[in-house]
Amino acid sequence: MTERSDPQDHDDERQRVARFSASIDPVLLKDFDEMTVKLGYNRSTAIVAAIRNFMVDRVWEGDGGEVVGAITLLYDHHRGDVTEALNAIQHDHKGEIATTTHIHLDHNNCLEIVAVRGETQRIKALADKLSSNRGVKQSKISILRN
């Protein structure tokens, strides 16, 4: 691996880049390049995004690390005591919840977006508790590394 730094500012870590080479199937590379063009990326930006996503996935699958993200819930607020249950869980996890957004979709259905920040295992536990409530039709968690 070859490192290159900006001669104007050697102390600023953001100014440093590492160059590397990789072996890749030419068909996969062609498909990757086509997708990057379609998305308006350049190859380096797309590779950096892929590496970051790969690393976040490993933290999420592993035992720990700090993450940020959102838990999205679609639920029928007329089903049992789902609204009260979701509120109680959120109050119990106020340390991990930055904010929530509640949207009334129609007479029965609500969308709730819970912005979270904290240790992986606590975020997983919160997502599991919210998602497993009767009345929750669908849930999705999106996690990023801070």
Secondary structure as UniProt FT lines:
FT   STRAND          2..4
FT   TURN            7..8
FT   TURN            10..11
FT   HELIX           13..15
FT   STRAND          17..19
FT   HELIX           26..39
FT   HELIX           43..61
FT   STRAND          66..76
FT   TURN            77..78
FT   TURN            80..81
FT   HELIX           82..92
FT   TURN            93..96
FT   STRAND          97..104
FT   STRAND          109..119
FT   HELIX           120..131
FT   TURN            134..135
FT   STRAND          136..145
//
